[in-house]
């Protein structure tokens, strides 16, 4: 399993534009893109959803499994029990 930046396929935003990254990815069994903080439900998820579909299709074509990051959210209450749930 190899963790990769969110925009690994198109070398955007958080990914250094080195095409050898794809060569490395093609030699692993599973990739795990780091997507924490890259989208939210209200504004940006629909754009990210179409990007993710393209990533999964690339993986299928190159026989690499795709493991999506599941992020349940965040609450300051986890760090400070006196703060309210949010």
PDB file of N, CA, C and O in Angstrom, chain B, residues numbered from 101:
ATOM      1  N   UNK B 101       0.844  -1.172   0.000  1.00  0.00           N
ATOM      2  CA  UNK B 101       0.000   0.000   0.000  1.00  0.00           C
ATOM      3  C   UNK B 101       0.891   1.237   0.000  1.00  0.00           C
ATOM      4  O   UNK B 101       1.873   1.312   0.739  1.00  0.00           O
ATOM      5  N   UNK B 102       0.539   2.191  -0.827  1.00  0.00           N
ATOM      6  CA  UNK B 102       1.291   3.428  -0.941  1.00  0.00           C
ATOM      7  C   UNK B 102       0.350   4.604  -0.738  1.00  0.00           C
ATOM      8  O   UNK B 102      -0.658   4.724  -1.434  1.00  0.00           O
ATOM      9  N   UNK B 103       0.673   5.469   0.209  1.00  0.00           N
ATOM     10  CA  UNK B 103      -0.093   6.699   0.390  1.00  0.00           C
ATOM     11  C   UNK B 103       0.402   7.717  -0.634  1.00  0.00           C
ATOM     12  O   UNK B 103       1.605   7.887  -0.833  1.00  0.00           O
ATOM     13  N   UNK B 104      -0.544   8.385  -1.274  1.00  0.00           N
ATOM     14  CA  UNK B 104      -0.203   9.361  -2.308  1.00  0.00           C
ATOM     15  C   UNK B 104      -0.935  10.673  -2.028  1.00  0.00           C
ATOM     16  O   UNK B 104      -1.921  10.684  -1.291  1.00  0.00           O
ATOM     17  N   UNK B 105      -0.459  11.782  -2.612  1.00  0.00           N
ATOM     18  CA  UNK B 105      -1.171  13.054  -2.451  1.00  0.00           C
ATOM     19  C   UNK B 105      -2.546  12.995  -3.123  1.00  0.00           C
ATOM     20  O   UNK B 105      -2.789  12.149  -3.983  1.00  0.00           O
ATOM     21  N   UNK B 106      -3.417  13.879  -2.730  1.00  0.00           N
ATOM     22  CA  UNK B 106      -4.783  13.907  -3.270  1.00  0.00           C
ATOM     23  C   UNK B 106      -4.806  14.026  -4.794  1.00  0.00           C
ATOM     24  O   UNK B 106      -5.563  13.321  -5.461  1.00  0.00           O
ATOM     25  N   UNK B 107      -3.991  14.901  -5.337  1.00  0.00           N
ATOM     26  CA  UNK B 107      -4.032  15.183  -6.781  1.00  0.00           C
ATOM     27  C   UNK B 107      -2.909  14.478  -7.534  1.00  0.00           C
ATOM     28  O   UNK B 107      -2.297  15.051  -8.435  1.00  0.00           O
ATOM     29  N   UNK B 108      -2.650  13.242  -7.158  1.00  0.00           N
ATOM     30  CA  UNK B 108      -1.559  12.443  -7.718  1.00  0.00           C
ATOM     31  C   UNK B 108      -1.704  12.193  -9.210  1.00  0.00           C
ATOM     32  O   UNK B 108      -0.710  12.199  -9.937  1.00  0.00           O
ATOM     33  N   UNK B 109      -2.931  11.974  -9.678  1.00  0.00           N
ATOM     34  CA  UNK B 109      -3.119  11.564 -11.075  1.00  0.00           C
ATOM     35  C   UNK B 109      -2.783  12.689 -12.050  1.00  0.00           C
ATOM     36  O   UNK B 109      -2.164  12.440 -13.084  1.00  0.00           O
ATOM     37  N   UNK B 110      -3.177  13.910 -11.742  1.00  0.00           N
ATOM     38  CA  UNK B 110      -2.954  15.024 -12.657  1.00  0.00           C
ATOM     39  C   UNK B 110      -1.833  15.947 -12.234  1.00  0.00           C
ATOM     40  O   UNK B 110      -1.620  16.983 -12.865  1.00  0.00           O
ATOM     41  N   UNK B 111      -1.101  15.594 -11.168  1.00  0.00           N
ATOM     42  CA  UNK B 111       0.015  16.385 -10.654  1.00  0.00           C
ATOM     43  C   UNK B 111      -0.410  17.814 -10.287  1.00  0.00           C
ATOM     44  O   UNK B 111       0.314  18.776 -10.544  1.00  0.00           O
ATOM     45  N   UNK B 112      -1.578  17.929  -9.691  1.00  0.00           N
ATOM     46  CA  UNK B 112      -2.073  19.244  -9.305  1.00  0.00           C
ATOM     47  C   UNK B 112      -1.844  19.545  -7.839  1.00  0.00           C
ATOM     48  O   UNK B 112      -1.531  18.655  -7.048  1.00  0.00           O
ATOM     49  N   UNK B 113      -2.000  20.790  -7.492  1.00  0.00           N
ATOM     50  CA  UNK B 113      -2.009  21.345  -6.141  1.00  0.00           C
ATOM     51  C   UNK B 113      -0.973  20.782  -5.182  1.00  0.00           C
ATOM     52  O   UNK B 113       0.008  21.461  -4.883  1.00  0.00           O
ATOM     53  N   UNK B 114      -1.159  19.562  -4.688  1.00  0.00           N
ATOM     54  CA  UNK B 114      -0.295  19.024  -3.630  1.00  0.00           C
ATOM     55  C   UNK B 114       0.709  17.994  -4.130  1.00  0.00           C
ATOM     56  O   UNK B 114       1.314  17.282  -3.329  1.00  0.00           O
ATOM     57  N   UNK B 115       0.892  17.909  -5.437  1.00  0.00           N
ATOM     58  CA  UNK B 115       1.733  16.856  -6.012  1.00  0.00           C
ATOM     59  C   UNK B 115       2.843  17.445  -6.878  1.00  0.00           C
ATOM     60  O   UNK B 115       2.585  18.247  -7.775  1.00  0.00           O
ATOM     61  N   UNK B 116       4.062  17.041  -6.602  1.00  0.00           N
ATOM     62  CA  UNK B 116       5.200  17.455  -7.422  1.00  0.00           C
ATOM     63  C   UNK B 116       5.027  16.859  -8.825  1.00  0.00           C
ATOM     64  O   UNK B 116       4.728  15.671  -8.943  1.00  0.00           O
ATOM     65  N   UNK B 117       5.206  17.640  -9.875  1.00  0.00           N
ATOM     66  CA  UNK B 117       4.959  17.153 -11.237  1.00  0.00           C
ATOM     67  C   UNK B 117       6.071  16.270 -11.786  1.00  0.00           C
ATOM     68  O   UNK B 117       6.752  16.642 -12.742  1.00  0.00           O
ATOM     69  N   UNK B 118       6.252  15.113 -11.185  1.00  0.00           N
ATOM     70  CA  UNK B 118       7.255  14.162 -11.641  1.00  0.00           C
ATOM     71  C   UNK B 118       6.526  12.912 -12.129  1.00  0.00           C
ATOM     72  O   UNK B 118       5.916  12.195 -11.337  1.00  0.00           O
ATOM     73  N   UNK B 119       6.592  12.657 -13.421  1.00  0.00           N
ATOM     74  CA  UNK B 119       5.841  11.544 -14.009  1.00  0.00           C
ATOM     75  C   UNK B 119       6.287  10.180 -13.498  1.00  0.00           C
ATOM     76  O   UNK B 119       5.582   9.191 -13.701  1.00  0.00           O
ATOM     77  N   UNK B 120       7.433  10.104 -12.843  1.00  0.00           N
ATOM     78  CA  UNK B 120       7.880   8.825 -12.277  1.00  0.00           C
ATOM     79  C   UNK B 120       6.974   8.362 -11.139  1.00  0.00           C
ATOM     80  O   UNK B 120       6.980   7.186 -10.775  1.00  0.00           O
ATOM     81  N   UNK B 121       6.196   9.291 -10.579  1.00  0.00           N
ATOM     82  CA  UNK B 121       5.241   8.902  -9.544  1.00  0.00           C
ATOM     83  C   UNK B 121       4.280   7.839 -10.077  1.00  0.00           C
ATOM     84  O   UNK B 121       3.975   6.874  -9.377  1.00  0.00           O
ATOM     85  N   UNK B 122       3.807   8.009 -11.299  1.00  0.00           N
ATOM     86  CA  UNK B 122       2.904   7.017 -11.881  1.00  0.00           C
ATOM     87  C   UNK B 122       3.600   5.671 -12.080  1.00  0.00           C
ATOM     88  O   UNK B 122       2.973   4.621 -11.937  1.00  0.00           O
ATOM     89  N   UNK B 123       4.879   5.697 -12.407  1.00  0.00           N
ATOM     90  CA  UNK B 123       5.635   4.447 -12.536  1.00  0.00           C
ATOM     91  C   UNK B 123       5.701   3.721 -11.193  1.00  0.00           C
ATOM     92  O   UNK B 123       5.562   2.499 -11.133  1.00  0.00           O
ATOM     93  N   UNK B 124       5.911   4.473 -10.130  1.00  0.00           N
ATOM     94  CA  UNK B 124       5.950   3.880  -8.790  1.00  0.00           C
ATOM     95  C   UNK B 124       4.590   3.301  -8.437  1.00  0.00           C
ATOM     96  O   UNK B 124       4.492   2.169  -7.963  1.00  0.00           O
ATOM     97  N   UNK B 125       3.540   4.083  -8.669  1.00  0.00           N
ATOM     98  CA  UNK B 125       2.191   3.635  -8.334  1.00  0.00           C
ATOM     99  C   UNK B 125       1.839   2.342  -9.063  1.00  0.00           C
ATOM    100  O   UNK B 125       1.197   1.465  -8.485  1.00  0.00           O
ATOM    101  N   UNK B 126       2.244   2.214 -10.300  1.00  0.00           N
ATOM    102  CA  UNK B 126       1.935   1.006 -11.081  1.00  0.00           C
ATOM    103  C   UNK B 126       2.619  -0.240 -10.527  1.00  0.00           C
ATOM    104  O   UNK B 126       2.295  -1.353 -10.942  1.00  0.00           O
ATOM    105  N   UNK B 127       3.556  -0.072  -9.599  1.00  0.00           N
ATOM    106  CA  UNK B 127       4.258  -1.210  -9.008  1.00  0.00           C
ATOM    107  C   UNK B 127       3.762  -1.582  -7.614  1.00  0.00           C
ATOM    108  O   UNK B 127       4.366  -2.429  -6.955  1.00  0.00           O
ATOM    109  N   UNK B 128       2.685  -0.971  -7.159  1.00  0.00           N
ATOM    110  CA  UNK B 128       2.141  -1.303  -5.839  1.00  0.00           C
ATOM    111  C   UNK B 128       0.784  -1.979  -6.010  1.00  0.00           C
ATOM    112  O   UNK B 128       0.193  -1.950  -7.090  1.00  0.00           O
ATOM    113  N   UNK B 129       0.306  -2.580  -4.943  1.00  0.00           N
ATOM    114  CA  UNK B 129      -0.996  -3.247  -4.986  1.00  0.00           C
ATOM    115  C   UNK B 129      -2.155  -2.281  -4.748  1.00  0.00           C
ATOM    116  O   UNK B 129      -3.207  -2.389  -5.378  1.00  0.00           O
ATOM    117  N   UNK B 130      -1.951  -1.343  -3.836  1.00  0.00           N
ATOM    118  CA  UNK B 130      -3.033  -0.453  -3.400  1.00  0.00           C
ATOM    119  C   UNK B 130      -2.476   0.960  -3.235  1.00  0.00           C
ATOM    120  O   UNK B 130      -1.362   1.144  -2.744  1.00  0.00           O
ATOM    121  N   UNK B 131      -3.268   1.961  -3.655  1.00  0.00           N
ATOM    122  CA  UNK B 131      -2.916   3.335  -3.300  1.00  0.00           C
ATOM    123  C   UNK B 131      -3.957   3.868  -2.332  1.00  0.00           C
ATOM    124  O   UNK B 131      -5.108   3.434  -2.309  1.00  0.00           O
ATOM    125  N   UNK B 132      -3.507   4.824  -1.536  1.00  0.00           N
ATOM    126  CA  UNK B 132      -4.328   5.421  -0.492  1.00  0.00           C
ATOM    127  C   UNK B 132      -4.126   6.939  -0.533  1.00  0.00           C
ATOM    128  O   UNK B 132      -3.241   7.468   0.140  1.00  0.00           O
ATOM    129  N   UNK B 133      -4.952   7.639  -1.326  1.00  0.00           N
ATOM    130  CA  UNK B 133      -4.798   9.086  -1.425  1.00  0.00           C
ATOM    131  C   UNK B 133      -5.144   9.794  -0.107  1.00  0.00           C
ATOM    132  O   UNK B 133      -6.127   9.447   0.549  1.00  0.00           O
ATOM    133  N   UNK B 134      -4.344  10.770   0.266  1.00  0.00           N
ATOM    134  CA  UNK B 134      -4.580  11.558   1.469  1.00  0.00           C
ATOM    135  C   UNK B 134      -5.510  12.710   1.091  1.00  0.00           C
ATOM    136  O   UNK B 134      -5.105  13.633   0.384  1.00  0.00           O
ATOM    137  N   UNK B 135      -6.756  12.655   1.562  1.00  0.00           N
ATOM    138  CA  UNK B 135      -7.765  13.640   1.164  1.00  0.00           C
ATOM    139  C   UNK B 135      -8.313  14.460   2.325  1.00  0.00           C
ATOM    140  O   UNK B 135      -9.293  15.185   2.155  1.00  0.00           O
ATOM    141  N   UNK B 136      -7.705  14.362   3.491  1.00  0.00           N
ATOM    142  CA  UNK B 136      -8.198  15.093   4.652  1.00  0.00           C
ATOM    143  C   UNK B 136      -8.148  16.599   4.371  1.00  0.00           C
ATOM    144  O   UNK B 136      -7.113  17.139   3.979  1.00  0.00           O
ATOM    145  N   UNK B 137      -9.286  17.259   4.581  1.00  0.00           N
ATOM    146  CA  UNK B 137      -9.375  18.704   4.398  1.00  0.00           C
ATOM    147  C   UNK B 137      -9.428  19.167   2.955  1.00  0.00           C
ATOM    148  O   UNK B 137      -9.345  20.368   2.699  1.00  0.00           O
ATOM    149  N   UNK B 138      -9.563  18.258   2.009  1.00  0.00           N
ATOM    150  CA  UNK B 138      -9.556  18.652   0.596  1.00  0.00           C
ATOM    151  C   UNK B 138     -10.945  19.010   0.068  1.00  0.00           C
ATOM    152  O   UNK B 138     -11.053  19.640  -0.984  1.00  0.00           O
ATOM    153  N   UNK B 139     -12.000  18.626   0.770  1.00  0.00           N
ATOM    154  CA  UNK B 139     -13.358  18.934   0.321  1.00  0.00           C
ATOM    155  C   UNK B 139     -14.284  18.962   1.533  1.00  0.00           C
ATOM    156  O   UNK B 139     -13.950  18.463   2.607  1.00  0.00           O
ATOM    157  N   UNK B 140     -15.457  19.560   1.328  1.00  0.00           N
ATOM    158  CA  UNK B 140     -16.493  19.529   2.355  1.00  0.00           C
ATOM    159  C   UNK B 140     -17.826  19.207   1.692  1.00  0.00           C
ATOM    160  O   UNK B 140     -17.928  19.219   0.465  1.00  0.00           O
ATOM    161  N   UNK B 141     -18.823  18.928   2.476  1.00  0.00           N
ATOM    162  CA  UNK B 141     -20.121  18.527   1.927  1.00  0.00           C
ATOM    163  C   UNK B 141     -20.826  19.643   1.176  1.00  0.00           C
ATOM    164  O   UNK B 141     -21.455  19.398   0.147  1.00  0.00           O
ATOM    165  N   UNK B 142     -20.729  20.857   1.676  1.00  0.00           N
ATOM    166  CA  UNK B 142     -21.528  21.942   1.113  1.00  0.00           C
ATOM    167  C   UNK B 142     -21.026  22.465  -0.221  1.00  0.00           C
ATOM    168  O   UNK B 142     -21.816  22.676  -1.141  1.00  0.00           O
ATOM    169  N   UNK B 143     -19.732  22.675  -0.334  1.00  0.00           N
ATOM    170  CA  UNK B 143     -19.232  23.445  -1.468  1.00  0.00           C
ATOM    171  C   UNK B 143     -18.397  22.670  -2.473  1.00  0.00           C
ATOM    172  O   UNK B 143     -18.501  22.917  -3.675  1.00  0.00           O
ATOM    173  N   UNK B 144     -17.588  21.759  -2.020  1.00  0.00           N
ATOM    174  CA  UNK B 144     -16.572  21.218  -2.922  1.00  0.00           C
ATOM    175  C   UNK B 144     -16.654  19.718  -3.178  1.00  0.00           C
ATOM    176  O   UNK B 144     -15.893  19.199  -3.994  1.00  0.00           O
ATOM    177  N   UNK B 145     -17.557  19.006  -2.504  1.00  0.00           N
ATOM    178  CA  UNK B 145     -17.573  17.554  -2.662  1.00  0.00           C
ATOM    179  C   UNK B 145     -17.923  17.128  -4.082  1.00  0.00           C
ATOM    180  O   UNK B 145     -17.293  16.207  -4.602  1.00  0.00           O
ATOM    181  N   UNK B 146     -18.892  17.754  -4.727  1.00  0.00           N
ATOM    182  CA  UNK B 146     -19.273  17.322  -6.078  1.00  0.00           C
ATOM    183  C   UNK B 146     -18.114  17.398  -7.057  1.00  0.00           C
ATOM    184  O   UNK B 146     -17.959  16.515  -7.901  1.00  0.00           O
ATOM    185  N   UNK B 147     -17.289  18.450  -6.956  1.00  0.00           N
ATOM    186  CA  UNK B 147     -16.104  18.536  -7.821  1.00  0.00           C
ATOM    187  C   UNK B 147     -15.118  17.423  -7.490  1.00  0.00           C
ATOM    188  O   UNK B 147     -14.559  16.796  -8.390  1.00  0.00           O
ATOM    189  N   UNK B 148     -14.907  17.179  -6.211  1.00  0.00           N
ATOM    190  CA  UNK B 148     -13.973  16.124  -5.818  1.00  0.00           C
ATOM    191  C   UNK B 148     -14.487  14.745  -6.231  1.00  0.00           C
ATOM    192  O   UNK B 148     -13.703  13.882  -6.623  1.00  0.00           O
ATOM    193  N   UNK B 149     -15.797  14.539  -6.142  1.00  0.00           N
ATOM    194  CA  UNK B 149     -16.385  13.242  -6.490  1.00  0.00           C
ATOM    195  C   UNK B 149     -16.048  12.863  -7.939  1.00  0.00           C
ATOM    196  O   UNK B 149     -15.709  11.710  -8.206  1.00  0.00           O
ATOM    197  N   UNK B 150     -16.134  13.800  -8.860  1.00  0.00           N
ATOM    198  CA  UNK B 150     -15.814  13.482 -10.253  1.00  0.00           C
ATOM    199  C   UNK B 150     -14.318  13.218 -10.421  1.00  0.00           C
ATOM    200  O   UNK B 150     -13.931  12.378 -11.234  1.00  0.00           O
ATOM    201  N   UNK B 151     -13.472  13.923  -9.665  1.00  0.00           N
ATOM    202  CA  UNK B 151     -12.035  13.664  -9.697  1.00  0.00           C
ATOM    203  C   UNK B 151     -11.731  12.262  -9.187  1.00  0.00           C
ATOM    204  O   UNK B 151     -10.915  11.544  -9.765  1.00  0.00           O
ATOM    205  N   UNK B 152     -12.396  11.880  -8.098  1.00  0.00           N
ATOM    206  CA  UNK B 152     -12.176  10.558  -7.514  1.00  0.00           C
ATOM    207  C   UNK B 152     -12.609   9.444  -8.472  1.00  0.00           C
ATOM    208  O   UNK B 152     -11.945   8.411  -8.557  1.00  0.00           O
ATOM    209  N   UNK B 153     -13.698   9.642  -9.180  1.00  0.00           N
ATOM    210  CA  UNK B 153     -14.126   8.641 -10.175  1.00  0.00           C
ATOM    211  C   UNK B 153     -13.046   8.440 -11.232  1.00  0.00           C
ATOM    212  O   UNK B 153     -12.784   7.309 -11.642  1.00  0.00           O
ATOM    213  N   UNK B 154     -12.420   9.526 -11.676  1.00  0.00           N
ATOM    214  CA  UNK B 154     -11.324   9.417 -12.637  1.00  0.00           C
ATOM    215  C   UNK B 154     -10.122   8.694 -12.062  1.00  0.00           C
ATOM    216  O   UNK B 154      -9.469   7.913 -12.754  1.00  0.00           O
ATOM    217  N   UNK B 155      -9.828   8.953 -10.791  1.00  0.00           N
ATOM    218  CA  UNK B 155      -8.719   8.261 -10.126  1.00  0.00           C
ATOM    219  C   UNK B 155      -8.981   6.757 -10.060  1.00  0.00           C
ATOM    220  O   UNK B 155      -8.092   5.952 -10.335  1.00  0.00           O
ATOM    221  N   UNK B 156     -10.193   6.394  -9.698  1.00  0.00           N
ATOM    222  CA  UNK B 156     -10.544   4.974  -9.594  1.00  0.00           C
ATOM    223  C   UNK B 156     -10.468   4.308 -10.965  1.00  0.00           C
ATOM    224  O   UNK B 156     -10.009   3.171 -11.077  1.00  0.00           O
ATOM    225  N   UNK B 157     -10.910   4.999 -11.997  1.00  0.00           N
ATOM    226  CA  UNK B 157     -10.835   4.446 -13.351  1.00  0.00           C
ATOM    227  C   UNK B 157      -9.369   4.245 -13.764  1.00  0.00           C
ATOM    228  O   UNK B 157      -9.034   3.216 -14.352  1.00  0.00           O
ATOM    229  N   UNK B 158      -8.494   5.212 -13.462  1.00  0.00           N
ATOM    230  CA  UNK B 158      -7.068   5.067 -13.752  1.00  0.00           C
ATOM    231  C   UNK B 158      -6.525   3.833 -13.051  1.00  0.00           C
ATOM    232  O   UNK B 158      -5.770   3.061 -13.642  1.00  0.00           O
ATOM    233  N   UNK B 159      -6.900   3.648 -11.812  1.00  0.00           N
ATOM    234  CA  UNK B 159      -6.424   2.492 -11.042  1.00  0.00           C
ATOM    235  C   UNK B 159      -6.890   1.177 -11.664  1.00  0.00           C
ATOM    236  O   UNK B 159      -6.122   0.220 -11.758  1.00  0.00           O
ATOM    237  N   UNK B 160      -8.144   1.139 -12.084  1.00  0.00           N
ATOM    238  CA  UNK B 160      -8.656  -0.083 -12.733  1.00  0.00           C
ATOM    239  C   UNK B 160      -7.864  -0.396 -13.995  1.00  0.00           C
ATOM    240  O   UNK B 160      -7.494  -1.545 -14.234  1.00  0.00           O
ATOM    241  N   UNK B 161      -7.608   0.622 -14.793  1.00  0.00           N
ATOM    242  CA  UNK B 161      -6.868   0.427 -16.040  1.00  0.00           C
ATOM    243  C   UNK B 161      -5.438  -0.036 -15.790  1.00  0.00           C
ATOM    244  O   UNK B 161      -4.853  -0.727 -16.624  1.00  0.00           O
ATOM    245  N   UNK B 162      -4.874   0.344 -14.643  1.00  0.00           N
ATOM    246  CA  UNK B 162      -3.486   0.008 -14.328  1.00  0.00           C
ATOM    247  C   UNK B 162      -3.352  -1.088 -13.281  1.00  0.00           C
ATOM    248  O   UNK B 162      -2.264  -1.333 -12.758  1.00  0.00           O
ATOM    249  N   UNK B 163      -4.489  -1.757 -12.974  1.00  0.00           N
ATOM    250  CA  UNK B 163      -4.514  -2.902 -12.051  1.00  0.00           C
ATOM    251  C   UNK B 163      -3.937  -2.570 -10.671  1.00  0.00           C
ATOM    252  O   UNK B 163      -3.140  -3.321 -10.109  1.00  0.00           O
ATOM    253  N   UNK B 164      -4.368  -1.422 -10.148  1.00  0.00           N
ATOM    254  CA  UNK B 164      -3.990  -0.975  -8.811  1.00  0.00           C
ATOM    255  C   UNK B 164      -5.285  -0.766  -8.030  1.00  0.00           C
ATOM    256  O   UNK B 164      -6.197  -0.095  -8.512  1.00  0.00           O
ATOM    257  N   UNK B 165      -5.369  -1.328  -6.848  1.00  0.00           N
ATOM    258  CA  UNK B 165      -6.557  -1.114  -6.021  1.00  0.00           C
ATOM    259  C   UNK B 165      -6.524   0.281  -5.411  1.00  0.00           C
ATOM    260  O   UNK B 165      -5.456   0.859  -5.209  1.00  0.00           O
ATOM    261  N   UNK B 166      -7.708   0.811  -5.122  1.00  0.00           N
ATOM    262  CA  UNK B 166      -7.853   2.172  -4.601  1.00  0.00           C
ATOM    263  C   UNK B 166      -8.528   2.091  -3.240  1.00  0.00           C
ATOM    264  O   UNK B 166      -9.623   1.541  -3.121  1.00  0.00           O
ATOM    265  N   UNK B 167      -7.889   2.629  -2.223  1.00  0.00           N
ATOM    266  CA  UNK B 167      -8.470   2.678  -0.877  1.00  0.00           C
ATOM    267  C   UNK B 167      -8.783   4.131  -0.553  1.00  0.00           C
ATOM    268  O   UNK B 167      -7.876   4.949  -0.399  1.00  0.00           O
ATOM    269  N   UNK B 168     -10.049   4.442  -0.450  1.00  0.00           N
ATOM    270  CA  UNK B 168     -10.459   5.815  -0.155  1.00  0.00           C
ATOM    271  C   UNK B 168     -10.207   6.150   1.314  1.00  0.00           C
ATOM    272  O   UNK B 168     -10.313   5.287   2.185  1.00  0.00           O
ATOM    273  N   UNK B 169      -9.874   7.402   1.575  1.00  0.00           N
ATOM    274  CA  UNK B 169      -9.725   7.878   2.942  1.00  0.00           C
ATOM    275  C   UNK B 169     -11.109   8.193   3.496  1.00  0.00           C
ATOM    276  O   UNK B 169     -11.896   8.895   2.862  1.00  0.00           O
ATOM    277  N   UNK B 170     -11.394   7.675   4.670  1.00  0.00           N
ATOM    278  CA  UNK B 170     -12.656   7.967   5.345  1.00  0.00           C
ATOM    279  C   UNK B 170     -12.332   8.897   6.506  1.00  0.00           C
ATOM    280  O   UNK B 170     -11.588   8.529   7.415  1.00  0.00           O
ATOM    281  N   UNK B 171     -12.890  10.097   6.472  1.00  0.00           N
ATOM    282  CA  UNK B 171     -12.631  11.089   7.502  1.00  0.00           C
ATOM    283  C   UNK B 171     -13.956  11.477   8.144  1.00  0.00           C
ATOM    284  O   UNK B 171     -14.782  12.127   7.504  1.00  0.00           O
ATOM    285  N   UNK B 172     -14.172  11.088   9.399  1.00  0.00           N
ATOM    286  CA  UNK B 172     -15.470  11.324  10.029  1.00  0.00           C
ATOM    287  C   UNK B 172     -15.706  12.759  10.472  1.00  0.00           C
ATOM    288  O   UNK B 172     -16.812  13.094  10.896  1.00  0.00           O
ATOM    289  N   UNK B 173     -14.708  13.600  10.383  1.00  0.00           N
ATOM    290  CA  UNK B 173     -14.860  14.984  10.822  1.00  0.00           C
ATOM    291  C   UNK B 173     -14.011  15.273  12.040  1.00  0.00           C
ATOM    292  O   UNK B 173     -13.129  14.491  12.395  1.00  0.00           O
ATOM    293  N   UNK B 174     -14.282  16.399  12.680  1.00  0.00           N
ATOM    294  CA  UNK B 174     -13.468  16.846  13.788  1.00  0.00           C
ATOM    295  C   UNK B 174     -14.341  17.591  14.785  1.00  0.00           C
ATOM    296  O   UNK B 174     -15.283  18.280  14.394  1.00  0.00           O
ATOM    297  N   UNK B 175     -14.041  17.461  16.041  1.00  0.00           N
ATOM    298  CA  UNK B 175     -14.691  18.233  17.088  1.00  0.00           C
ATOM    299  C   UNK B 175     -13.639  18.659  18.101  1.00  0.00           C
ATOM    300  O   UNK B 175     -12.824  17.847  18.539  1.00  0.00           O
ATOM    301  N   UNK B 176     -13.657  19.933  18.470  1.00  0.00           N
ATOM    302  CA  UNK B 176     -12.734  20.417  19.497  1.00  0.00           C
ATOM    303  C   UNK B 176     -12.972  19.690  20.810  1.00  0.00           C
ATOM    304  O   UNK B 176     -12.088  19.648  21.666  1.00  0.00           O
ATOM    305  N   UNK B 177     -14.153  19.122  20.975  1.00  0.00           N
ATOM    306  CA  UNK B 177     -14.474  18.383  22.203  1.00  0.00           C
ATOM    307  C   UNK B 177     -13.504  17.217  22.418  1.00  0.00           C
ATOM    308  O   UNK B 177     -13.230  16.848  23.560  1.00  0.00           O
ATOM    309  N   UNK B 178     -12.996  16.648  21.363  1.00  0.00           N
ATOM    310  CA  UNK B 178     -12.053  15.529  21.492  1.00  0.00           C
ATOM    311  C   UNK B 178     -10.758  15.949  22.178  1.00  0.00           C
ATOM    312  O   UNK B 178     -10.125  15.142  22.859  1.00  0.00           O
ATOM    313  N   UNK B 179     -10.367  17.194  22.003  1.00  0.00           N
ATOM    314  CA  UNK B 179      -9.138  17.692  22.607  1.00  0.00           C
ATOM    315  C   UNK B 179      -9.382  18.365  23.959  1.00  0.00           C
ATOM    316  O   UNK B 179      -8.494  18.420  24.809  1.00  0.00           O
ATOM    317  N   UNK B 180     -10.593  18.871  24.138  1.00  0.00           N
ATOM    318  CA  UNK B 180     -10.931  19.577  25.370  1.00  0.00           C
ATOM    319  C   UNK B 180     -12.353  19.173  25.789  1.00  0.00           C
ATOM    320  O   UNK B 180     -13.322  19.747  25.291  1.00  0.00           O
ATOM    321  N   UNK B 181     -12.491  18.205  26.689  1.00  0.00           N
ATOM    322  CA  UNK B 181     -13.822  17.714  27.076  1.00  0.00           C
ATOM    323  C   UNK B 181     -14.748  18.783  27.638  1.00  0.00           C
ATOM    324  O   UNK B 181     -15.962  18.579  27.681  1.00  0.00           O
ATOM    325  N   UNK B 182     -14.195  19.935  28.077  1.00  0.00           N
ATOM    326  CA  UNK B 182     -15.070  21.000  28.580  1.00  0.00           C
ATOM    327  C   UNK B 182     -15.728  21.783  27.452  1.00  0.00           C
ATOM    328  O   UNK B 182     -16.724  22.467  27.688  1.00  0.00           O
ATOM    329  N   UNK B 183     -15.211  21.701  26.255  1.00  0.00           N
ATOM    330  CA  UNK B 183     -15.825  22.411  25.131  1.00  0.00           C
ATOM    331  C   UNK B 183     -17.042  21.639  24.644  1.00  0.00           C
ATOM    332  O   UNK B 183     -17.113  20.423  24.825  1.00  0.00           O
ATOM    333  N   UNK B 184     -18.008  22.331  24.025  1.00  0.00           N
ATOM    334  CA  UNK B 184     -19.212  21.639  23.555  1.00  0.00           C
ATOM    335  C   UNK B 184     -18.916  20.771  22.318  1.00  0.00           C
ATOM    336  O   UNK B 184     -17.938  21.000  21.606  1.00  0.00           O
ATOM    337  N   UNK B 185     -19.773  19.783  22.082  1.00  0.00           N
ATOM    338  CA  UNK B 185     -19.674  19.020  20.839  1.00  0.00           C
ATOM    339  C   UNK B 185     -19.968  19.961  19.682  1.00  0.00           C
ATOM    340  O   UNK B 185     -20.848  20.816  19.790  1.00  0.00           O
ATOM    341  N   UNK B 186     -19.243  19.817  18.575  1.00  0.00           N
ATOM    342  CA  UNK B 186     -19.527  20.626  17.392  1.00  0.00           C
ATOM    343  C   UNK B 186     -19.288  19.817  16.153  1.00  0.00           C
ATOM    344  O   UNK B 186     -19.471  20.318  15.044  1.00  0.00           O
TER     345      UNK B 186
END
